[in-house]
C-alpha cells in the first residue's frame, strides 16, 4: 500500500539509503549535490487514508552527497559515510558523525577518517557498522567501536569519545579490489566482508566473502575466504543469529549458515534475477532480515521489492545445529569438587548478552568467566583454578532478567 511521497531535496539518484531511529527515517542520496540528510517523522503516516505528498521534518545540510548512513541505536549517533560533498571542508571525512538523540534536532558530533586508507588516501569510508563492542578483546569491551570498509582496507576505530576519536587498526595486507561492506557475527568475534570489485576485475573467478577473526582488535586477521562457486558479484550482507544473508546481484539472496563462522554453508536462496548468473551490476542490491516475524525484504534493482519468508514447515537448519533450550539454566560444574580444572555449562533459549562471574566466600568478585553476546544454545567453558587457593567459590550467570548462582569447591 502506497501512502504517499516524500520529495527529494535535489534530484533523483541511483544510490539512496535510509535508516530508522525513534520513529524517524533518515534519508541520504549519492551524486546529487546538496541533498544532505532528510529526516521524516514516521508518525505522520498514522491515519493516512489517501495518497499524500509529505514534507520532511528537518533537513541536515552540513553534508550534501552521501552514499550511506549507519545508526548505532544504543548510543543515538548516526554515521554518514561515502561523503561526496559537504558545506565546508571540515565536514568532509570518512564518517561524518551526527548526534540524533533528539531526531528532529540533529547536531554535528565529529569526523572519523584514516587517511592511510581509501583509493585516494583520503580516509574515504564506503560503509560501516558501529556498535557497543561486546566481543572477546577485553581492551575494548563496552566501548563504541567502528568497523568500517574503506575501499582499500578494513578499518577499526574507537569512537566512544566523539572529541577524541582513536584509530585502533587497519587491515590492508590482501589483494582487495574494493572493500565494500561487512557485518559482525552476533558475538562480535568475526567480520564478514564483501569485496565488490574482485570478480569484475578478474581477481577471482567466482563470488567470494572474506572472513576476519577479531579476537584482537589491534591485529585483525583473515581466517578464510569463502568461495560460493557462483558466477556473480557480492554487494551487501547481514548477520542474524547463525545465518548470513547476502545480496549477491544476479544470483539474488543467498543465505549461509555460519554456525561454523570460518566455514559458511549455503542453506537457502531466492533468485530475483532469473535471466541467469552473470558478473554484472544487476539484481539484488540489499536485504533486511531482522523482522521478528521471519519476513525478509529484498530490493532488486530492476525487478523491485520482494517480501519473502520460509515456506510453512520449512527451516534454514543445516542439520548440524545444537538443540535450542526452552529455558535459561546454569548447570552444576563437573567435576565438583575439582583440582584444578572443571567444566561449567549454561543454556540460553535466545541470543543475548551474558555475564558469568566467579565470587569468593566474601562475595567479592574474583574474575569474569565468560561474557558478551552469545547465540541461543548450550554453552560450555573450562575453568582452571590453579592460580587460586583451595576453598568454596560461587559462580553466577546473568542474562536479561535471569540470575542464577551455584557453588563449587576447589580442593588442592
Secondary structure as GFF3:
##gff-version 3
##sequence-region A 1 412
A	DSSP	beta_strand	4	6	.	.	.	ID=ss1
A	DSSP	beta_strand	16	21	.	.	.	ID=ss2
A	DSSP	beta_strand	24	29	.	.	.	ID=ss3
A	DSSP	beta_strand	37	41	.	.	.	ID=ss4
A	DSSP	three_ten_helix	42	45	.	.	.	ID=ss5
A	DSSP	beta_strand	52	54	.	.	.	ID=ss6
A	DSSP	beta_strand	58	60	.	.	.	ID=ss7
A	DSSP	beta_strand	66	72	.	.	.	ID=ss8
A	DSSP	beta_strand	77	83	.	.	.	ID=ss9
A	DSSP	three_ten_helix	89	91	.	.	.	ID=ss10
A	DSSP	beta_strand	95	99	.	.	.	ID=ss11
A	DSSP	beta_strand	107	112	.	.	.	ID=ss12
A	DSSP	beta_strand	127	132	.	.	.	ID=ss13
A	DSSP	beta_strand	144	149	.	.	.	ID=ss14
A	DSSP	beta_strand	154	158	.	.	.	ID=ss15
A	DSSP	beta_strand	166	171	.	.	.	ID=ss16
A	DSSP	beta_strand	179	184	.	.	.	ID=ss17
A	DSSP	beta_strand	190	195	.	.	.	ID=ss18
A	DSSP	beta_strand	208	213	.	.	.	ID=ss19
A	DSSP	beta_strand	221	227	.	.	.	ID=ss20
A	DSSP	beta_strand	236	240	.	.	.	ID=ss21
A	DSSP	beta_strand	243	247	.	.	.	ID=ss22
A	DSSP	beta_strand	253	257	.	.	.	ID=ss23
A	DSSP	beta_strand	265	270	.	.	.	ID=ss24
A	DSSP	beta_strand	284	288	.	.	.	ID=ss25
A	DSSP	beta_strand	296	300	.	.	.	ID=ss26
A	DSSP	beta_strand	304	308	.	.	.	ID=ss27
A	DSSP	beta_strand	329	330	.	.	.	ID=ss28
A	DSSP	beta_strand	341	348	.	.	.	ID=ss29
A	DSSP	beta_strand	352	359	.	.	.	ID=ss30
A	DSSP	beta_strand	365	374	.	.	.	ID=ss31
A	DSSP	beta_strand	377	384	.	.	.	ID=ss32
A	DSSP	beta_strand	391	399	.	.	.	ID=ss33
A	DSSP	beta_strand	402	410	.	.	.	ID=ss34
###
